Amino acid sequence: MSIDPRILDDLARRLSETVPPGLTAVRDDLERNFRSVLQSGLARLDLVTRQEFDVQAGVLRRTRERLEQLEARLAALETDRR
């Protein structure tokens, strides 16, 4: 998954705005560094998009439903055997 660069830019800008007024001369450099650190940190995370998550949640839900059906069917067959 790739993070929208605009989100990283906005977050880096917000972080740089928290720099105390006496350090405004280094704000642009800090903003670039913040962006780089955020990008590399997020890249190491094993993230998926919301769409991918929703698809997998649907697959899991259908699999669980099918498993419950099969368990009920097996229980009925076992009951018939007795």
C-alpha positions in Angstrom: 0.0 0.0 0.0 1.3 3.5 -0.8 0.4 6.5 1.3 -1.0 9.5 -0.5 2.0 11.9 -0.8 -0.4 14.8 0.0 -1.2 13.3 3.4 2.5 13.0 4.2 3.2 16.5 3.0 0.3 17.9 5.2 1.5 15.9 8.2 5.1 17.0 7.7 3.9 20.6 7.3 1.9 20.4 10.5 4.8 18.9 12.4 7.1 21.7 11.2 4.6 24.3 12.3 5.0 23.1 15.9 8.7 24.1 15.8 9.3 27.0 18.3 9.5 30.4 16.7 13.3 30.7 17.3 13.9 27.8 15.0 11.9 29.0 12.0 15.1 29.2 9.9 15.3 25.4 9.9 11.6 24.8 9.4 11.9 23.8 5.7 14.7 21.4 6.5 12.8 19.9 9.4 9.7 19.6 7.1 11.7 17.6 4.6 13.2 15.4 7.4 9.7 14.9 8.9 8.4 13.8 5.5 11.3 11.4 5.0 11.0 9.9 8.4 7.2 9.5 8.1 7.6 7.9 4.6 10.2 5.4 5.7 8.4 4.6 9.0 5.0 4.0 7.2 6.7 2.0 4.5 7.9 -0.5 7.1 4.4 -1.1 8.4 2.3 -3.9 6.8 -0.7 -1.8 5.9 -3.6 -2.5 3.6 -6.1 -0.2 2.0 -9.6 0.0 3.5 -10.9 -1.5 0.2 -8.5 -4.5 0.6 -9.5 -4.9 4.2 -13.3 -4.8 3.4 -12.8 -7.4 0.6 -10.9 -9.8 3.0 -13.5 -9.2 5.7 -16.2 -10.3 3.2 -14.2 -13.4 2.3 -13.8 -14.2 6.0 -17.5 -13.7 6.7 -18.6 -15.9 3.8 -16.1 -18.6 4.8 -17.4 -18.5 8.4 -21.0 -18.8 7.2 -20.0 -21.8 5.0 -18.2 -23.4 7.8 -21.2 -23.1 10.1 -23.4 -24.6 7.4 -21.0 -27.5 7.0 -20.8 -28.0 10.8 -24.6 -28.1 11.0 -24.8 -30.6 8.1 -22.1 -32.8 9.7 -23.9 -32.7 13.1 -27.2 -33.7 11.3 -25.4 -36.6 9.5 -23.9 -37.8 12.8 -27.3 -37.6 14.5 -28.9 -39.7 11.6 -26.2 -42.3 12.1 -27.1 -43.0 15.7 
